[in-house]
Amino acid sequence: MTNMIVRNRVQLNPWNEMDRIWDSLYKPAQVAPRKPVVNIVNEENKVILTAELPGFGPEDIDIQVKENLLILQALKRVEIKESSEEVKEEKEEKEVVFEKSFVLPEDLRRENFVAQMKNGLLTLELPRSEKPAPLAIKVISK
């Protein structure tokens, strides 16, 4: 007796596959959010955070501090133009979102945080609180 193996074969429609390839060639590429490079420098009197955000402007950046968490968000609207024989021009807007969170040290002065955006580079300066100077106590004899 022969063992028989039954396999469910999926019938591929070559026309559907051709449509998928054709669409991938002529439809505009989907804009996916990019994860920017973030650099953190921990100095004695401040913390400096830099993030590369090319294509974003100061109006696209949202920075929030909640308790000991710094939340950095970037939002951008992109217009995608699509043309075909039936429709001359069609516009679509998409939001490209980037969000990253950072846990902050406890010794930062939150009221003095400074953020600057220049040439697609966001720089955050987070100053530290001044530490009390060491106190020397003299011992006197009676």
PyMOL CGO cylinders between C-alpha atoms (Angstrom):
from pymol import cmd
from pymol.cgo import CYLINDER

trace = [
    CYLINDER, 0.00, 0.00, 0.00, 1.28, 3.45, -0.88, 0.3, 1, 1, 1, 1, 1, 1,
    CYLINDER, 1.28, 3.45, -0.88, 1.12, 6.36, 1.53, 0.3, 1, 1, 1, 1, 1, 1,
    CYLINDER, 1.12, 6.36, 1.53, -0.55, 9.32, -0.05, 0.3, 1, 1, 1, 1, 1, 1,
    CYLINDER, -0.55, 9.32, -0.05, 0.15, 12.89, 1.03, 0.3, 1, 1, 1, 1, 1, 1,
    CYLINDER, 0.15, 12.89, 1.03, -2.49, 15.42, 0.20, 0.3, 1, 1, 1, 1, 1, 1,
    CYLINDER, -2.49, 15.42, 0.20, -1.37, 19.03, 0.00, 0.3, 1, 1, 1, 1, 1, 1,
    CYLINDER, -1.37, 19.03, 0.00, -3.57, 22.02, -0.36, 0.3, 1, 1, 1, 1, 1, 1,
    CYLINDER, -3.57, 22.02, -0.36, -2.14, 23.88, -3.30, 0.3, 1, 1, 1, 1, 1, 1,
    CYLINDER, -2.14, 23.88, -3.30, -2.83, 27.55, -3.44, 0.3, 1, 1, 1, 1, 1, 1,
    CYLINDER, -2.83, 27.55, -3.44, -3.68, 28.60, -6.94, 0.3, 1, 1, 1, 1, 1, 1,
    CYLINDER, -3.68, 28.60, -6.94, -1.83, 31.79, -7.75, 0.3, 1, 1, 1, 1, 1, 1,
    CYLINDER, -1.83, 31.79, -7.75, -3.42, 34.05, -10.27, 0.3, 1, 1, 1, 1, 1, 1,
    CYLINDER, -3.42, 34.05, -10.27, -0.61, 35.41, -12.47, 0.3, 1, 1, 1, 1, 1, 1,
    CYLINDER, -0.61, 35.41, -12.47, -2.73, 38.45, -13.39, 0.3, 1, 1, 1, 1, 1, 1,
    CYLINDER, -2.73, 38.45, -13.39, -3.03, 39.50, -9.76, 0.3, 1, 1, 1, 1, 1, 1,
    CYLINDER, -3.03, 39.50, -9.76, 0.71, 39.17, -9.37, 0.3, 1, 1, 1, 1, 1, 1,
    CYLINDER, 0.71, 39.17, -9.37, 1.26, 41.32, -12.51, 0.3, 1, 1, 1, 1, 1, 1,
    CYLINDER, 1.26, 41.32, -12.51, -1.12, 43.96, -11.11, 0.3, 1, 1, 1, 1, 1, 1,
    CYLINDER, -1.12, 43.96, -11.11, 0.81, 44.02, -7.83, 0.3, 1, 1, 1, 1, 1, 1,
    CYLINDER, 0.81, 44.02, -7.83, 4.14, 44.46, -9.63, 0.3, 1, 1, 1, 1, 1, 1,
    CYLINDER, 4.14, 44.46, -9.63, 2.71, 47.14, -11.95, 0.3, 1, 1, 1, 1, 1, 1,
    CYLINDER, 2.71, 47.14, -11.95, 1.24, 49.07, -9.00, 0.3, 1, 1, 1, 1, 1, 1,
    CYLINDER, 1.24, 49.07, -9.00, 4.51, 48.93, -7.10, 0.3, 1, 1, 1, 1, 1, 1,
    CYLINDER, 4.51, 48.93, -7.10, 6.32, 50.48, -10.06, 0.3, 1, 1, 1, 1, 1, 1,
    CYLINDER, 6.32, 50.48, -10.06, 3.96, 53.36, -10.75, 0.3, 1, 1, 1, 1, 1, 1,
    CYLINDER, 3.96, 53.36, -10.75, 2.36, 54.27, -7.44, 0.3, 1, 1, 1, 1, 1, 1,
    CYLINDER, 2.36, 54.27, -7.44, 4.25, 56.75, -5.28, 0.3, 1, 1, 1, 1, 1, 1,
    CYLINDER, 4.25, 56.75, -5.28, 6.30, 55.26, -2.50, 0.3, 1, 1, 1, 1, 1, 1,
    CYLINDER, 6.30, 55.26, -2.50, 4.76, 55.28, 0.95, 0.3, 1, 1, 1, 1, 1, 1,
    CYLINDER, 4.76, 55.28, 0.95, 6.48, 57.73, 3.24, 0.3, 1, 1, 1, 1, 1, 1,
    CYLINDER, 6.48, 57.73, 3.24, 7.50, 55.89, 6.38, 0.3, 1, 1, 1, 1, 1, 1,
    CYLINDER, 7.50, 55.89, 6.38, 8.68, 57.68, 9.49, 0.3, 1, 1, 1, 1, 1, 1,
    CYLINDER, 8.68, 57.68, 9.49, 12.39, 57.57, 9.97, 0.3, 1, 1, 1, 1, 1, 1,
    CYLINDER, 12.39, 57.57, 9.97, 14.01, 57.02, 13.31, 0.3, 1, 1, 1, 1, 1, 1,
    CYLINDER, 14.01, 57.02, 13.31, 16.42, 59.91, 13.75, 0.3, 1, 1, 1, 1, 1, 1,
    CYLINDER, 16.42, 59.91, 13.75, 19.83, 59.70, 15.29, 0.3, 1, 1, 1, 1, 1, 1,
    CYLINDER, 19.83, 59.70, 15.29, 19.78, 60.96, 18.90, 0.3, 1, 1, 1, 1, 1, 1,
    CYLINDER, 19.78, 60.96, 18.90, 22.92, 61.82, 20.84, 0.3, 1, 1, 1, 1, 1, 1,
    CYLINDER, 22.92, 61.82, 20.84, 23.01, 62.53, 24.59, 0.3, 1, 1, 1, 1, 1, 1,
    CYLINDER, 23.01, 62.53, 24.59, 25.99, 64.19, 26.25, 0.3, 1, 1, 1, 1, 1, 1,
    CYLINDER, 25.99, 64.19, 26.25, 25.99, 64.10, 30.06, 0.3, 1, 1, 1, 1, 1, 1,
    CYLINDER, 25.99, 64.10, 30.06, 28.13, 66.97, 31.36, 0.3, 1, 1, 1, 1, 1, 1,
    CYLINDER, 28.13, 66.97, 31.36, 28.75, 68.08, 34.94, 0.3, 1, 1, 1, 1, 1, 1,
    CYLINDER, 28.75, 68.08, 34.94, 26.48, 71.15, 34.79, 0.3, 1, 1, 1, 1, 1, 1,
    CYLINDER, 26.48, 71.15, 34.79, 24.01, 70.17, 32.01, 0.3, 1, 1, 1, 1, 1, 1,
    CYLINDER, 24.01, 70.17, 32.01, 22.70, 67.44, 29.74, 0.3, 1, 1, 1, 1, 1, 1,
    CYLINDER, 22.70, 67.44, 29.74, 22.74, 68.12, 25.98, 0.3, 1, 1, 1, 1, 1, 1,
    CYLINDER, 22.74, 68.12, 25.98, 20.41, 66.12, 23.74, 0.3, 1, 1, 1, 1, 1, 1,
    CYLINDER, 20.41, 66.12, 23.74, 20.71, 66.44, 19.94, 0.3, 1, 1, 1, 1, 1, 1,
    CYLINDER, 20.71, 66.44, 19.94, 18.40, 64.82, 17.41, 0.3, 1, 1, 1, 1, 1, 1,
    CYLINDER, 18.40, 64.82, 17.41, 18.76, 64.82, 13.63, 0.3, 1, 1, 1, 1, 1, 1,
    CYLINDER, 18.76, 64.82, 13.63, 15.33, 65.72, 12.20, 0.3, 1, 1, 1, 1, 1, 1,
    CYLINDER, 15.33, 65.72, 12.20, 15.85, 66.66, 8.53, 0.3, 1, 1, 1, 1, 1, 1,
    CYLINDER, 15.85, 66.66, 8.53, 12.72, 67.94, 6.82, 0.3, 1, 1, 1, 1, 1, 1,
    CYLINDER, 12.72, 67.94, 6.82, 11.11, 69.04, 10.08, 0.3, 1, 1, 1, 1, 1, 1,
    CYLINDER, 11.11, 69.04, 10.08, 10.81, 72.66, 11.16, 0.3, 1, 1, 1, 1, 1, 1,
    CYLINDER, 10.81, 72.66, 11.16, 10.40, 74.19, 14.61, 0.3, 1, 1, 1, 1, 1, 1,
    CYLINDER, 10.40, 74.19, 14.61, 6.62, 74.29, 14.09, 0.3, 1, 1, 1, 1, 1, 1,
    CYLINDER, 6.62, 74.29, 14.09, 6.61, 70.48, 13.58, 0.3, 1, 1, 1, 1, 1, 1,
    CYLINDER, 6.61, 70.48, 13.58, 8.34, 69.68, 16.88, 0.3, 1, 1, 1, 1, 1, 1,
    CYLINDER, 8.34, 69.68, 16.88, 6.50, 69.09, 20.17, 0.3, 1, 1, 1, 1, 1, 1,
    CYLINDER, 6.50, 69.09, 20.17, 8.48, 68.62, 23.39, 0.3, 1, 1, 1, 1, 1, 1,
    CYLINDER, 8.48, 68.62, 23.39, 6.77, 67.78, 26.67, 0.3, 1, 1, 1, 1, 1, 1,
    CYLINDER, 6.77, 67.78, 26.67, 8.05, 66.95, 30.14, 0.3, 1, 1, 1, 1, 1, 1,
    CYLINDER, 8.05, 66.95, 30.14, 5.83, 64.75, 32.32, 0.3, 1, 1, 1, 1, 1, 1,
    CYLINDER, 5.83, 64.75, 32.32, 7.28, 64.00, 35.74, 0.3, 1, 1, 1, 1, 1, 1,
    CYLINDER, 7.28, 64.00, 35.74, 10.75, 62.59, 34.93, 0.3, 1, 1, 1, 1, 1, 1,
    CYLINDER, 10.75, 62.59, 34.93, 9.95, 61.74, 31.28, 0.3, 1, 1, 1, 1, 1, 1,
    CYLINDER, 9.95, 61.74, 31.28, 10.90, 63.91, 28.28, 0.3, 1, 1, 1, 1, 1, 1,
    CYLINDER, 10.90, 63.91, 28.28, 8.71, 63.21, 25.24, 0.3, 1, 1, 1, 1, 1, 1,
    CYLINDER, 8.71, 63.21, 25.24, 9.93, 64.35, 21.83, 0.3, 1, 1, 1, 1, 1, 1,
    CYLINDER, 9.93, 64.35, 21.83, 7.43, 64.27, 18.94, 0.3, 1, 1, 1, 1, 1, 1,
    CYLINDER, 7.43, 64.27, 18.94, 7.69, 65.38, 15.30, 0.3, 1, 1, 1, 1, 1, 1,
    CYLINDER, 7.69, 65.38, 15.30, 4.66, 65.68, 13.01, 0.3, 1, 1, 1, 1, 1, 1,
    CYLINDER, 4.66, 65.68, 13.01, 4.73, 66.53, 9.31, 0.3, 1, 1, 1, 1, 1, 1,
    CYLINDER, 4.73, 66.53, 9.31, 2.08, 66.61, 6.62, 0.3, 1, 1, 1, 1, 1, 1,
    CYLINDER, 2.08, 66.61, 6.62, 3.25, 65.35, 3.23, 0.3, 1, 1, 1, 1, 1, 1,
    CYLINDER, 3.25, 65.35, 3.23, 1.38, 65.80, -0.05, 0.3, 1, 1, 1, 1, 1, 1,
    CYLINDER, 1.38, 65.80, -0.05, 1.47, 62.86, -2.43, 0.3, 1, 1, 1, 1, 1, 1,
    CYLINDER, 1.47, 62.86, -2.43, 0.49, 63.52, -6.03, 0.3, 1, 1, 1, 1, 1, 1,
    CYLINDER, 0.49, 63.52, -6.03, -0.94, 60.69, -8.07, 0.3, 1, 1, 1, 1, 1, 1,
    CYLINDER, -0.94, 60.69, -8.07, -1.90, 60.92, -11.71, 0.3, 1, 1, 1, 1, 1, 1,
    CYLINDER, -1.90, 60.92, -11.71, -3.66, 58.47, -13.98, 0.3, 1, 1, 1, 1, 1, 1,
    CYLINDER, -3.66, 58.47, -13.98, -5.60, 58.54, -17.21, 0.3, 1, 1, 1, 1, 1, 1,
    CYLINDER, -5.60, 58.54, -17.21, -9.00, 58.97, -15.51, 0.3, 1, 1, 1, 1, 1, 1,
    CYLINDER, -9.00, 58.97, -15.51, -7.94, 61.42, -12.82, 0.3, 1, 1, 1, 1, 1, 1,
    CYLINDER, -7.94, 61.42, -12.82, -5.59, 64.24, -13.77, 0.3, 1, 1, 1, 1, 1, 1,
    CYLINDER, -5.59, 64.24, -13.77, -4.24, 64.92, -10.29, 0.3, 1, 1, 1, 1, 1, 1,
    CYLINDER, -4.24, 64.92, -10.29, -5.17, 63.66, -6.86, 0.3, 1, 1, 1, 1, 1, 1,
    CYLINDER, -5.17, 63.66, -6.86, -3.69, 64.92, -3.58, 0.3, 1, 1, 1, 1, 1, 1,
    CYLINDER, -3.69, 64.92, -3.58, -3.41, 62.94, -0.41, 0.3, 1, 1, 1, 1, 1, 1,
    CYLINDER, -3.41, 62.94, -0.41, -2.01, 64.10, 2.92, 0.3, 1, 1, 1, 1, 1, 1,
    CYLINDER, -2.01, 64.10, 2.92, -0.27, 61.76, 5.31, 0.3, 1, 1, 1, 1, 1, 1,
    CYLINDER, -0.27, 61.76, 5.31, 1.17, 62.40, 8.72, 0.3, 1, 1, 1, 1, 1, 1,
    CYLINDER, 1.17, 62.40, 8.72, 4.71, 61.30, 9.38, 0.3, 1, 1, 1, 1, 1, 1,
    CYLINDER, 4.71, 61.30, 9.38, 5.14, 60.91, 13.11, 0.3, 1, 1, 1, 1, 1, 1,
    CYLINDER, 5.14, 60.91, 13.11, 8.24, 60.37, 15.18, 0.3, 1, 1, 1, 1, 1, 1,
    CYLINDER, 8.24, 60.37, 15.18, 8.05, 59.93, 18.94, 0.3, 1, 1, 1, 1, 1, 1,
    CYLINDER, 8.05, 59.93, 18.94, 10.76, 59.10, 21.42, 0.3, 1, 1, 1, 1, 1, 1,
    CYLINDER, 10.76, 59.10, 21.42, 10.87, 59.27, 25.21, 0.3, 1, 1, 1, 1, 1, 1,
    CYLINDER, 10.87, 59.27, 25.21, 13.78, 59.78, 27.57, 0.3, 1, 1, 1, 1, 1, 1,
    CYLINDER, 13.78, 59.78, 27.57, 13.99, 59.32, 31.35, 0.3, 1, 1, 1, 1, 1, 1,
    CYLINDER, 13.99, 59.32, 31.35, 15.46, 62.47, 32.90, 0.3, 1, 1, 1, 1, 1, 1,
    CYLINDER, 15.46, 62.47, 32.90, 17.81, 62.62, 35.88, 0.3, 1, 1, 1, 1, 1, 1,
    CYLINDER, 17.81, 62.62, 35.88, 16.29, 64.08, 39.04, 0.3, 1, 1, 1, 1, 1, 1,
    CYLINDER, 16.29, 64.08, 39.04, 18.76, 66.99, 39.37, 0.3, 1, 1, 1, 1, 1, 1,
    CYLINDER, 18.76, 66.99, 39.37, 17.65, 69.01, 36.31, 0.3, 1, 1, 1, 1, 1, 1,
    CYLINDER, 17.65, 69.01, 36.31, 16.17, 72.53, 36.49, 0.3, 1, 1, 1, 1, 1, 1,
    CYLINDER, 16.17, 72.53, 36.49, 13.05, 72.11, 34.35, 0.3, 1, 1, 1, 1, 1, 1,
    CYLINDER, 13.05, 72.11, 34.35, 12.23, 75.82, 34.16, 0.3, 1, 1, 1, 1, 1, 1,
    CYLINDER, 12.23, 75.82, 34.16, 15.51, 76.52, 32.31, 0.3, 1, 1, 1, 1, 1, 1,
    CYLINDER, 15.51, 76.52, 32.31, 15.27, 73.96, 29.48, 0.3, 1, 1, 1, 1, 1, 1,
    CYLINDER, 15.27, 73.96, 29.48, 16.22, 75.45, 26.09, 0.3, 1, 1, 1, 1, 1, 1,
    CYLINDER, 16.22, 75.45, 26.09, 15.43, 73.97, 22.67, 0.3, 1, 1, 1, 1, 1, 1,
    CYLINDER, 15.43, 73.97, 22.67, 16.90, 75.19, 19.36, 0.3, 1, 1, 1, 1, 1, 1,
    CYLINDER, 16.90, 75.19, 19.36, 16.36, 73.98, 15.80, 0.3, 1, 1, 1, 1, 1, 1,
    CYLINDER, 16.36, 73.98, 15.80, 18.96, 74.76, 13.13, 0.3, 1, 1, 1, 1, 1, 1,
    CYLINDER, 18.96, 74.76, 13.13, 19.42, 73.03, 9.75, 0.3, 1, 1, 1, 1, 1, 1,
    CYLINDER, 19.42, 73.03, 9.75, 17.40, 69.97, 10.79, 0.3, 1, 1, 1, 1, 1, 1,
    CYLINDER, 17.40, 69.97, 10.79, 19.32, 69.52, 14.05, 0.3, 1, 1, 1, 1, 1, 1,
    CYLINDER, 19.32, 69.52, 14.05, 17.36, 69.85, 17.28, 0.3, 1, 1, 1, 1, 1, 1,
    CYLINDER, 17.36, 69.85, 17.28, 19.46, 70.73, 20.33, 0.3, 1, 1, 1, 1, 1, 1,
    CYLINDER, 19.46, 70.73, 20.33, 18.05, 70.57, 23.85, 0.3, 1, 1, 1, 1, 1, 1,
    CYLINDER, 18.05, 70.57, 23.85, 20.08, 72.00, 26.73, 0.3, 1, 1, 1, 1, 1, 1,
    CYLINDER, 20.08, 72.00, 26.73, 18.93, 70.71, 30.09, 0.3, 1, 1, 1, 1, 1, 1,
    CYLINDER, 18.93, 70.71, 30.09, 20.80, 72.50, 32.93, 0.3, 1, 1, 1, 1, 1, 1,
    CYLINDER, 20.80, 72.50, 32.93, 21.43, 70.76, 36.21, 0.3, 1, 1, 1, 1, 1, 1,
    CYLINDER, 21.43, 70.76, 36.21, 20.60, 72.24, 39.60, 0.3, 1, 1, 1, 1, 1, 1,
    CYLINDER, 20.60, 72.24, 39.60, 23.54, 73.67, 41.46, 0.3, 1, 1, 1, 1, 1, 1,
    CYLINDER, 23.54, 73.67, 41.46, 24.86, 71.30, 44.06, 0.3, 1, 1, 1, 1, 1, 1,
    CYLINDER, 24.86, 71.30, 44.06, 25.46, 72.82, 47.47, 0.3, 1, 1, 1, 1, 1, 1,
    CYLINDER, 25.46, 72.82, 47.47, 29.09, 73.55, 48.16, 0.3, 1, 1, 1, 1, 1, 1,
    CYLINDER, 29.09, 73.55, 48.16, 30.83, 71.25, 50.62, 0.3, 1, 1, 1, 1, 1, 1,
    CYLINDER, 30.83, 71.25, 50.62, 30.64, 72.56, 54.13, 0.3, 1, 1, 1, 1, 1, 1,
    CYLINDER, 30.64, 72.56, 54.13, 33.62, 72.41, 56.43, 0.3, 1, 1, 1, 1, 1, 1,
    CYLINDER, 33.62, 72.41, 56.43, 32.96, 72.42, 60.15, 0.3, 1, 1, 1, 1, 1, 1,
    CYLINDER, 32.96, 72.42, 60.15, 35.72, 73.49, 62.49, 0.3, 1, 1, 1, 1, 1, 1,
    CYLINDER, 35.72, 73.49, 62.49, 36.12, 71.70, 65.75, 0.3, 1, 1, 1, 1, 1, 1,
    CYLINDER, 36.12, 71.70, 65.75, 36.88, 73.90, 68.70, 0.3, 1, 1, 1, 1, 1, 1,
    CYLINDER, 36.88, 73.90, 68.70, 38.02, 72.87, 72.12, 0.3, 1, 1, 1, 1, 1, 1,
    CYLINDER, 38.02, 72.87, 72.12, 36.49, 74.12, 75.35, 0.3, 1, 1, 1, 1, 1, 1,
]
cmd.load_cgo(trace, "trace")
